[in-house]
Amino acid sequence: MEEDLEEQPQGWLSGWLPAWRPTSMAHLKNVEARILQCLRSRFVGRYVTLPSRARVWTVSLCPEQGEGRTPLVLVHGFGGGVGLWVLNLDQLGARRPLHAFDLLGFGRSSRPPFPPDARGAEEEFVRSIEDWRRQLGIGRMILLGHSLGGFLAASYSLAHPERVKHLILVDPWGFPVRPTDPSQIRAPPTWVKAMAAVLGRSNPLAVLRVAGPWGPGLVQRFRPDFKQKFAEFFEDDTISEYIYHCNAQAPSGETAFKAMTEALGWARRPMLERIHLLPRELPITLIYGAESWIDTSTGRRVRELRPDSFVRHLAIAGASHHVYADQPAAFNAAVQEICNSVD
């Protein structure tokens, strides 16, 4: 049984913005339900209440034959949520406990204010993940993070390495140091540059909220590829609706991400400057999309920085940044192989 989060306060605009902006937590709940009903496995969705009283929306698969195996924990990327793992949950949760949650400030989780500085925002994310782990009673886990989730999974592992058996980083954001030579900077996707040009110093996804009733159409226009990625399950705009309702709510995690970034999404606290501090015995696997805009050379750099540790990096053919959705069969097989190597 679940309880809905209350609508987030919108300040003095709250009287007319709900009519202008066609979204709510109820809308998000309903579209997510349409997505998760595609799962063949039994799952439980519930809120996990943290000591701060914030609540983290969590979806868990606990197959009987997986009892005793190390749980796999999935951490989504910027602007995402548990619904985007729909192509992966059945396969990855078939033989071991699996937990996917909406990061604090994203999706259906609480949207509290974050510290305004990069370190404070990052530490708040990490604290919420550790509090969530404690509330669920998870001892050790296989921790998988995509994009921003990969950055936060690495940061969590630095703070709590004893809780991680294997760290899986999928097209992780925020690893390289921003080059001083502009010619060495890899160009981001066109949609990223367009959003940056329009928004300037605003929150990254503010355009979805400002656009009001045209917001859902903007998702379809800027990211038509998402409909194609999930065509196995949906011929309509279900996934675009989900992404819209995840990100048209009051900004919280989005604001924290902005505090953690500079100029076109470079991390203010690059992970490559810290990854060598992980314990030598903690294994890392990096999975990239062979056609991703993320700099895949960071995988080799991680291996160079940890010469006496297990570091493997691989690229999945035909996949871009959203590896798990671009090539779900190959991605699921790679992750299952890693998990089976643990237990």
Disulfide bonds with the S-S distance in Angstrom:
none
